Amino acid sequence: MLAWLQEHGPWVMDDGDTEFHENPYAWNTKANVIYLDQPAGIGFSYCNTTEDCASGDYASSWDNIRALRTWFERFPDYKTSDLYLSGESYAGIYVPYLLQ
């Protein structure tokens, strides 16, 4: 959420501010962005069962690839677009696992 609220989104809130303002450098002016909140059960994501929340780096990478494949199946127009993967913090582990 920090990246969306203070870096990437079309509207941002600077440190110490209480109101949003338009972001002239928003990614949505040049690209489409998908945020994957993971592993399952963390942040705003949820699990249908307790077993679904059991995860590790390897399990999370499979969840991520399934999420991307499902997204491209639902929105096939984006299959021909360039795809860039990025992340912050522990995504330094998750992104390489996803790429692998």
N, C-alpha and C positions, 0 to 999 in steps of 0.2 A: 504494500500500500504506500510505503514511503516513496518509492520510485514513481508511482502513478500520481501521487499528490504533490510531489515536489520536483519532479524531473520530466516525466514523459507526457502527462495528460494534457488535454486541450485547455483545462483550467487548473491552476496550481495555487498552493498556499505556501508562502515563504515562512521560514522560521519566525515565530513570534507573532505572525499575523492571525487574524480571526476570520478573514474573508478571502474567498478565492478571487483570482484575477486571471484574465486571459493569458495563455502561454504562447508567445509569438514563435517559439521554437518547438512546438508540439510535434510529436512523431506522426500524428494522424494527418498532418498536412502533406506528408510525403510517403507514408507507409501504413500498413495495417499491422497491429500489434496484438498478440495473444499472450495473456498472462496465465501461467499455470501455477496455481497455489498448491504446493505439495511438500512433503508426502501427504497422502490422504489423511484427513483428520486434523490437519494443521491449518491455522489461519481461518480463512472463510470456507475451506473445503470441508466435506463431511464424508462419513462412511455409512453405508446401509446396515452393516453388521460390525461387531467388534473384530471379527476375523479380517474384514476388509481393511481395517486400520493397521494390521500387522504389516510393517514395512521395514525396508532397509534400502541401501543404495541400489542394489540390483532390482528389487521389486519396484521401487520408485521409477527406475528407468523404463521398465515394462509398462507401468501405468502411464507414463508420459508418452511413449510411442503409440500406445492404444488411443490416448486422447488425441494426438495429432492425426492419426489415421482416420479416426472417426470424424474429426473436424473436416478433413479434406474430402471424406465421403459425403458429408452433408453440404459442403460448399465447394464443389469441384472446380468452380471458376478460378480458384486460387492455386490449383495444382501447377499451373504454368508460371506462377510468380516465384521470384527468388525467395529462398528461405534462409534466414539468419537466426542462429540460436545464441542466446546470451543469458546471463544471470548474474546475480550478486550474492555475496556471502557464501553459504554452503553450496550454491549452484556451481561453484568451481569443481565440485564432485559430481553433481547431478548432470550437468551439461555434457561432460565427456562420456559419462555412462550412456546417456541418450544417443550421442553421436556414434558410439561403438555399436 
